[in-house]
């Protein structure tokens, strides 16, 4: 398929069964969109934190979590909340996310501007990675390029 860059709120978009977001590998979800993931999926957060503490979630990894028909791809993009995201880790974790989604029959994933907010990366560099990956898969990557609280994603 392709990647689309949209406006809205990934959590307010009906029918989205798979979400992805960038995470640090230190076990903290205390700022940005991660706070929303932590609040909506506390069981997922507990397992994420456990994996980080055990050294089982590192840069470039993907922690896949699913419950009650909702899937979340946690992407290891930052070593800690104190360090910037790493573009190679975003690329690697997104490639693995796409591979996993294809094997699970997931056709669409919604995600925020991974690595370009608190991660500190230049959005145009991350956008290029997303465009490249989107052109090589049947998975539709719906990227929330402009956040509008409570509004469903749209072009």
C-alpha positions as CSV (number, residue, x, y, z in Angstrom):
1,X,0.0,0.0,0.0
2,X,1.5,3.3,1.1
3,X,2.0,5.6,3.9
4,X,-0.4,8.5,4.4
5,X,0.3,11.6,6.4
6,X,-2.9,12.7,8.2
7,X,-4.3,15.1,10.8
8,X,-6.1,14.0,13.9
9,X,-5.8,11.7,16.9
10,X,-4.9,8.1,16.5
11,X,-6.9,7.2,19.6
12,X,-10.1,8.9,18.3
13,X,-10.0,7.1,14.9
14,X,-12.7,4.4,14.7
15,X,-11.7,1.0,13.3
16,X,-8.0,1.2,14.1
17,X,-6.9,-2.1,15.5
18,X,-3.2,-1.6,15.5
19,X,-1.2,1.3,16.9
20,X,2.6,1.9,17.0
21,X,4.7,4.4,18.9
22,X,8.3,5.1,19.8
23,X,9.6,4.1,23.2
24,X,12.7,4.5,25.3
25,X,14.4,1.3,26.5
26,X,14.5,2.5,30.1
27,X,11.0,1.6,31.1
28,X,9.5,5.1,31.3
29,X,6.3,6.3,29.6
30,X,6.1,9.7,31.3
31,X,5.8,12.3,28.6
32,X,4.2,12.8,25.1
33,X,2.0,10.3,23.5
34,X,3.5,7.5,25.6
35,X,1.5,8.8,28.5
36,X,-1.7,8.0,26.6
37,X,-0.5,4.5,25.7
38,X,0.4,3.9,29.4
39,X,-3.0,5.1,30.6
40,X,-5.0,3.2,28.0
41,X,-3.0,0.0,28.2
42,X,-1.7,-0.4,31.8
43,X,-1.1,-4.2,31.5
44,X,1.0,-3.5,28.4
45,X,2.9,-0.8,30.2
46,X,3.7,-3.2,33.1
47,X,5.1,-5.8,30.7
48,X,7.0,-3.1,28.8
49,X,8.6,-1.9,32.0
50,X,9.5,-5.4,33.1
51,X,11.2,-6.1,29.7
52,X,13.2,-2.9,29.9
53,X,14.3,-3.7,33.5
54,X,15.3,-7.2,32.4
55,X,17.3,-5.9,29.3
56,X,14.8,-7.6,27.0
57,X,13.8,-4.5,25.1
58,X,16.6,-2.6,23.4
59,X,17.2,-0.1,20.5
60,X,15.6,-1.4,17.3
61,X,13.4,-4.0,19.1
62,X,9.6,-4.3,18.9
63,X,7.5,-5.3,21.8
64,X,4.1,-6.5,20.3
65,X,1.2,-6.5,22.7
66,X,-2.4,-7.5,21.9
67,X,-5.6,-7.7,24.0
68,X,-9.3,-7.7,23.2
69,X,-8.7,-7.0,19.5
70,X,-6.3,-4.1,20.0
71,X,-2.7,-4.4,19.0
72,X,0.2,-2.1,20.0
73,X,3.7,-2.1,18.5
74,X,6.1,-0.6,21.0
75,X,9.2,0.5,19.0
76,X,12.6,0.8,20.7
77,X,13.7,4.1,19.4
78,X,15.5,5.8,22.3
79,X,18.0,4.4,24.8
80,X,16.5,6.5,27.6
81,X,14.3,9.6,27.9
82,X,17.5,11.6,28.3
83,X,18.9,10.6,24.9
84,X,17.6,11.4,21.4
85,X,15.9,8.8,19.2
86,X,18.1,7.1,16.7
87,X,17.0,7.0,13.0
88,X,18.5,3.5,12.4
89,X,16.5,2.2,15.4
90,X,13.3,3.7,14.0
91,X,14.0,2.1,10.6
92,X,14.9,-1.3,12.1
93,X,11.9,-1.4,14.5
94,X,9.5,-0.3,11.8
95,X,10.8,-3.0,9.4
96,X,10.1,-5.6,12.1
97,X,6.7,-4.1,12.8
98,X,5.8,-4.5,9.2
99,X,7.0,-8.0,9.1
100,X,5.0,-8.9,12.2
101,X,1.9,-7.1,11.0
102,X,2.1,-9.0,7.7
103,X,2.4,-12.4,9.5
104,X,-0.6,-11.5,11.8
105,X,-2.8,-10.3,8.9
106,X,-2.8,-6.7,10.1
107,X,-3.5,-4.4,7.2
108,X,-3.3,-1.0,8.8
109,X,-1.2,0.7,11.6
110,X,-1.7,4.2,13.0
111,X,1.2,6.0,14.5
112,X,2.3,9.4,15.6
113,X,5.4,11.3,14.4
114,X,7.8,8.7,15.8
115,X,11.1,10.1,17.0
116,X,10.4,13.7,16.0
117,X,8.8,15.0,19.1
118,X,10.5,14.2,22.4
119,X,12.9,12.0,20.4
120,X,14.4,15.2,18.9
121,X,15.0,13.9,15.3
122,X,14.3,16.0,12.3
123,X,10.8,15.1,11.0
124,X,11.8,15.2,7.4
125,X,14.4,12.5,8.0
126,X,11.9,10.3,9.8
127,X,9.3,11.0,7.1
128,X,11.7,9.7,4.4
129,X,12.1,6.5,6.3
130,X,8.4,6.1,6.6
131,X,7.8,6.8,2.9
132,X,10.4,4.3,1.9
133,X,9.0,1.6,4.1
134,X,5.4,2.4,3.1
135,X,6.2,1.9,-0.6
136,X,7.5,-1.6,0.1
137,X,4.6,-3.1,1.9
138,X,0.9,-3.8,1.6
139,X,0.4,-2.5,5.2
140,X,-1.2,0.9,5.3
141,X,0.8,3.2,7.6
142,X,-1.4,6.0,8.8
143,X,0.9,8.6,10.3
144,X,-0.6,11.4,12.4
145,X,1.6,14.2,11.1
146,X,-0.6,16.9,12.8
147,X,-2.2,16.2,16.1
148,X,-5.8,17.4,16.6
149,X,-7.2,16.1,19.9
150,X,-10.4,14.1,19.6
151,X,-10.6,14.2,15.8
152,X,-10.4,11.0,13.7
153,X,-7.5,10.8,11.3
154,X,-8.1,12.2,7.9
155,X,-6.1,13.5,4.9
